[in-house]
Amino acid sequence: MIRVKVFPPYGCDRSALDERSWMEVEEGSTVWDVLKIIRLSPLKAKLLLMSVNGERASPSQKLKDGDVIGFIAPVSGG
């Protein structure tokens, strides 16, 4: 098992995350595996940019222990 930190977008299932947003996944897991766990719909996933450790990532990217996964809306207002 490895631990990754996830900052899921609004509306996702956070039940697999601890109080500091860490979760355990199997070694060899990908970003896509995390998307399934947090129940991010494939349509919503296509609309968001994903990052691992601050760098753009694809859903097929393999994760390592300590990785930080984030999501960014490509267009947002303020």
C-alpha positions as CSV (number, residue, x, y, z in Angstrom):
1,M,0.0,0.0,0.0
2,I,1.0,3.6,-0.7
3,R,-0.4,6.8,0.6
4,V,-1.4,9.7,-1.6
5,K,-2.8,13.1,-0.8
6,V,-5.9,14.1,-2.7
7,F,-7.6,17.5,-3.1
8,P,-10.8,16.3,-4.8
9,P,-13.2,18.7,-6.5
10,Y,-16.5,19.7,-5.0
11,G,-19.1,16.9,-5.0
12,C,-16.8,13.9,-4.8
13,D,-16.9,11.2,-2.2
14,R,-14.4,12.0,0.5
15,S,-15.1,9.0,2.7
16,A,-11.8,7.3,1.7
17,L,-9.7,10.3,2.8
18,D,-8.5,10.9,6.3
19,E,-8.7,14.2,8.1
20,R,-5.7,15.5,6.2
21,S,-6.8,14.3,2.8
22,W,-4.6,11.3,2.6
23,M,-5.7,7.9,1.4
24,E,-4.2,4.5,0.9
25,V,-4.2,2.8,-2.5
26,E,-2.6,-0.3,-3.9
27,E,1.0,0.0,-5.1
28,G,0.8,0.4,-8.9
29,S,-2.4,2.4,-8.8
30,T,-3.0,5.2,-11.2
31,V,-4.8,8.6,-11.1
32,W,-7.7,6.8,-12.7
33,D,-8.0,4.4,-9.8
34,V,-8.2,7.4,-7.4
35,L,-10.9,9.0,-9.6
36,K,-13.0,5.8,-9.2
37,I,-12.5,5.8,-5.4
38,I,-13.6,9.4,-5.0
39,R,-16.4,8.8,-7.5
40,L,-15.5,11.6,-9.9
41,S,-17.6,11.0,-13.0
42,P,-15.7,10.5,-16.3
43,L,-17.4,13.5,-17.8
44,K,-16.4,15.8,-15.0
45,A,-12.8,14.3,-15.1
46,K,-12.6,15.3,-18.8
47,L,-13.5,18.9,-17.8
48,L,-10.8,19.2,-15.2
49,L,-7.0,19.5,-15.4
50,M,-5.3,17.0,-13.1
51,S,-2.0,17.4,-11.4
52,V,0.4,15.2,-9.5
53,N,2.9,17.0,-7.4
54,G,2.1,20.3,-9.2
55,E,2.6,19.0,-12.7
56,R,-0.1,18.2,-15.2
57,A,-1.0,14.5,-15.2
58,S,-3.1,12.1,-17.2
59,P,-5.5,9.5,-15.7
60,S,-3.1,6.7,-16.6
61,Q,-0.2,8.1,-14.6
62,K,1.1,5.7,-12.0
63,L,1.3,7.0,-8.4
64,K,4.1,6.8,-5.9
65,D,4.0,7.0,-2.1
66,G,3.6,10.6,-1.0
67,D,2.2,11.9,-4.3
68,V,-0.2,14.9,-4.1
69,I,-3.2,14.9,-6.6
70,G,-5.0,18.1,-7.4
71,F,-7.7,19.2,-9.8
72,I,-8.1,22.5,-11.5
73,A,-11.0,23.9,-13.5
74,P,-9.6,25.2,-16.8
75,V,-11.9,28.3,-16.6
76,S,-12.9,29.9,-13.4
77,G,-14.1,33.4,-12.4
78,G,-13.4,35.5,-9.4
